[in-house]
Amino acid sequence: MAWALWLSYATISAANIVTPGPANLNTLRRALQLGFVPVLPTILGNALGLAVGGLLCAGGVAAFVVTSEILWAIFRWLGVAYLGGLGLKLMIRREPIALGKGLVQFVPPRLLFREAFLLALANPKALLFYLALFPQVLDPARSLWPQSTVLVLTYCGLSILSLCTYALLADKVRERFLTQTRYDAFRVCSGLVLLGFAAMLAVQVS
């Protein structure tokens, strides 16, 4: 793969990653609730979900699912259900935050990891991005797996960098301006946004 081609792919990937979406929103919410360090499992869970999606695309599995109307509809409806369920949970369930020196609200890392991993898999944004870009940058004259691995790692690395930036900013806001009331309002708004994503996905499926 030519250096210029990889650079173009990385630039387009960065623009796609920083665009507001469920992963960014979820990371912001958890960073506001917990702070920067405790939210690292969320960031890593999202990266693993993106990596799985990228490898499925590289192996042709995702292309097979997309070309099958039934399988693609099932995949999209599962995404609708997960995004919608998470949105409703954010609006209904109350999450306490612990603010102040030495106070930390504990959420199991495995829960944070699983939540972000499933969210990355449920959102078809990255999958469609992979399917659109891979054929444009892969060189069929060379082994595809090493090239695909580089592309997936690039996307995941940029995602980690982006989410870390979001989390650091949220942590600074948390220290200076956050109250339980403001966090509750943010959760409700986040839930509405996720329901909006789910609704748009449902319209595209139907």
C-alpha positions as CSV (number, residue, x, y, z in Angstrom):
1,M,0.0,0.0,0.0
2,A,1.4,3.4,-1.0
3,W,2.1,5.9,1.7
4,A,0.0,8.6,0.1
5,L,-3.0,6.2,-0.1
6,W,-2.7,5.3,3.5
7,L,-2.5,9.0,4.5
8,S,-5.7,9.7,2.5
9,Y,-7.4,6.7,4.2
10,A,-6.2,8.0,7.7
11,T,-7.5,11.5,7.0
12,I,-10.9,10.3,5.8
13,S,-11.1,7.9,8.8
14,A,-10.3,10.7,11.3
15,A,-13.1,12.9,9.8
16,N,-15.5,10.0,10.1
17,I,-14.4,9.1,13.7
18,V,-14.7,12.6,15.2
19,T,-18.2,13.1,13.8
20,P,-20.7,12.9,16.7
21,G,-22.1,9.4,17.1
22,P,-23.2,6.8,19.7
23,A,-19.6,5.9,20.6
24,N,-18.5,9.5,21.2
25,L,-21.7,10.2,23.2
26,N,-21.4,7.1,25.3
27,T,-17.7,7.9,26.1
28,L,-18.6,11.5,27.0
29,R,-21.4,10.3,29.4
30,R,-19.2,7.7,31.1
31,A,-16.3,10.2,31.5
32,L,-18.6,12.7,33.0
33,Q,-19.9,10.1,35.4
34,L,-16.6,8.5,36.3
35,G,-13.6,10.6,35.2
36,F,-10.9,9.8,32.6
37,V,-9.0,6.8,34.0
38,P,-12.1,4.7,34.9
39,V,-13.5,5.2,31.4
40,L,-10.6,3.5,29.6
41,P,-12.4,0.2,29.4
42,T,-15.1,2.0,27.4
43,I,-12.5,3.3,25.0
44,L,-10.9,-0.1,24.6
45,G,-14.2,-1.9,24.2
46,N,-15.2,0.4,21.4
47,A,-11.8,-0.2,19.7
48,L,-12.3,-4.0,19.9
49,G,-15.7,-3.7,18.4
50,L,-14.4,-1.7,15.5
51,A,-11.6,-4.2,15.0
52,V,-14.0,-7.1,14.9
53,G,-16.1,-5.2,12.3
54,G,-13.0,-4.4,10.3
55,L,-11.8,-8.0,10.3
56,L,-15.2,-9.2,9.2
57,C,-15.1,-6.8,6.3
58,A,-11.6,-8.0,5.4
59,G,-12.8,-11.6,5.5
60,G,-15.8,-10.9,3.2
61,V,-18.3,-11.8,5.9
62,A,-19.7,-8.3,6.2
63,A,-20.0,-8.1,2.4
64,F,-22.0,-11.3,2.4
65,V,-24.3,-10.0,5.1
66,V,-24.8,-6.7,3.3
67,T,-25.7,-8.4,0.0
68,S,-28.3,-10.6,1.8
69,E,-31.4,-8.5,2.4
70,I,-32.6,-10.7,5.2
71,L,-29.3,-10.9,7.1
72,W,-28.7,-7.2,6.6
73,A,-32.2,-6.3,7.9
74,I,-31.7,-8.6,10.9
75,F,-28.3,-6.9,11.6
76,R,-29.8,-3.4,11.3
77,W,-32.9,-4.3,13.5
78,L,-30.5,-5.6,16.2
79,G,-28.7,-2.3,16.0
80,V,-32.0,-0.4,16.3
81,A,-33.0,-2.5,19.3
82,Y,-29.7,-2.0,21.1
83,L,-29.5,1.7,20.5
84,G,-33.1,2.3,21.4
85,G,-32.8,0.2,24.5
86,L,-29.7,2.1,25.6
87,G,-31.4,5.4,24.9
88,L,-34.4,4.5,27.0
89,K,-32.2,3.3,29.8
90,L,-30.4,6.6,29.9
91,M,-33.7,8.5,30.1
92,I,-35.3,6.3,32.8
93,R,-32.5,5.0,35.0
94,R,-30.7,7.3,37.4
95,E,-26.9,7.1,37.7
96,P,-25.3,8.8,40.7
97,I,-22.0,10.5,40.4
98,A,-19.4,11.1,43.1
99,L,-17.8,14.5,42.9
100,G,-15.2,15.8,45.3
101,K,-11.7,14.9,46.2
102,G,-11.2,11.2,46.9
103,L,-14.8,10.3,45.8
104,V,-15.2,7.9,42.9
105,Q,-18.4,6.3,41.5
106,F,-17.6,2.7,40.8
107,V,-18.8,0.9,37.7
108,P,-17.3,-2.5,36.9
109,P,-14.8,-2.3,34.1
110,R,-16.2,-5.4,32.4
111,L,-19.6,-3.6,32.2
112,L,-18.1,-0.6,30.6
113,F,-16.1,-2.7,28.2
114,R,-19.1,-4.8,27.2
115,E,-21.4,-1.8,26.8
116,A,-18.9,-0.1,24.4
117,F,-18.1,-3.3,22.5
118,L,-21.8,-4.0,21.8
119,L,-22.4,-0.4,20.9
120,A,-19.6,-0.5,18.3
121,L,-21.0,-3.7,16.8
122,A,-24.6,-2.4,16.8
123,N,-23.8,0.8,15.0
124,P,-23.4,0.1,11.2
125,K,-21.5,3.4,10.6
126,A,-18.0,1.8,10.9
127,L,-19.0,-1.3,9.0
128,L,-20.3,0.7,6.0
129,F,-17.2,2.9,6.2
130,Y,-15.0,-0.2,5.9
131,L,-17.0,-1.6,3.1
132,A,-16.8,1.7,1.2
133,L,-13.1,2.4,1.7
134,F,-11.4,-1.0,1.7
135,P,-11.9,-1.6,-2.0
136,Q,-10.5,1.8,-2.8
137,V,-7.2,1.5,-0.9
138,L,-6.4,-2.3,-0.9
139,D,-3.9,-3.4,-3.6
140,P,-5.2,-6.7,-5.0
141,A,-1.7,-7.5,-6.3
142,R,-0.5,-7.9,-2.7
143,S,-1.6,-10.0,0.2
144,L,-4.8,-8.5,1.5
145,W,-4.7,-9.6,5.2
146,P,-1.5,-7.5,6.1
147,Q,-3.0,-4.5,4.3
148,S,-6.4,-5.0,6.0
149,T,-4.7,-5.3,9.4
150,V,-2.9,-2.0,8.9
151,L,-6.2,-0.3,7.9
152,V,-8.1,-1.7,10.8
153,L,-5.4,-0.8,13.3
154,T,-5.2,2.7,11.8
155,Y,-9.0,3.2,12.3
156,C,-8.9,1.7,15.8
157,G,-5.9,3.8,16.8
158,L,-7.5,7.0,15.6
159,S,-10.7,6.1,17.4
160,I,-8.8,5.6,20.7
161,L,-7.1,8.9,20.2
162,S,-10.4,10.7,19.5
163,L,-12.2,9.1,22.4
164,C,-9.4,9.8,24.8
165,T,-9.6,13.4,23.8
166,Y,-13.4,13.5,24.4
167,A,-12.9,11.8,27.7
168,L,-10.2,14.2,28.9
169,L,-12.4,17.2,27.9
170,A,-15.3,15.6,29.8
171,D,-13.1,15.0,32.8
172,K,-12.1,18.7,32.9
173,V,-15.8,19.7,32.6
174,R,-16.7,17.2,35.3
175,E,-14.1,18.7,37.8
176,R,-15.3,22.3,37.3
177,F,-18.9,22.5,36.3
178,L,-20.7,19.1,36.8
179,T,-23.5,18.6,39.3
180,Q,-25.9,15.7,39.7
181,T,-28.7,17.7,38.2
182,R,-26.6,18.7,35.1
183,Y,-25.5,15.1,34.6
184,D,-29.1,13.9,34.8
185,A,-30.1,16.4,32.2
186,F,-27.2,15.3,30.0
187,R,-28.3,11.6,30.4
188,V,-31.8,12.5,29.2
189,C,-30.4,14.4,26.2
190,S,-28.1,11.6,25.4
191,G,-31.0,9.1,25.6
192,L,-33.0,11.2,23.2
193,V,-30.1,11.4,20.8
194,L,-29.6,7.6,20.8
195,L,-33.3,7.2,20.2
196,G,-32.9,9.5,17.3
197,F,-30.1,7.4,15.9
198,A,-32.2,4.3,16.4
199,A,-35.2,5.9,14.6
200,M,-33.1,6.9,11.6
201,L,-31.7,3.4,11.4
202,A,-35.2,2.0,11.6
203,V,-36.4,4.2,8.8
204,Q,-33.5,3.1,6.6
205,V,-34.3,-0.6,7.4
206,S,-38.0,-0.4,6.7
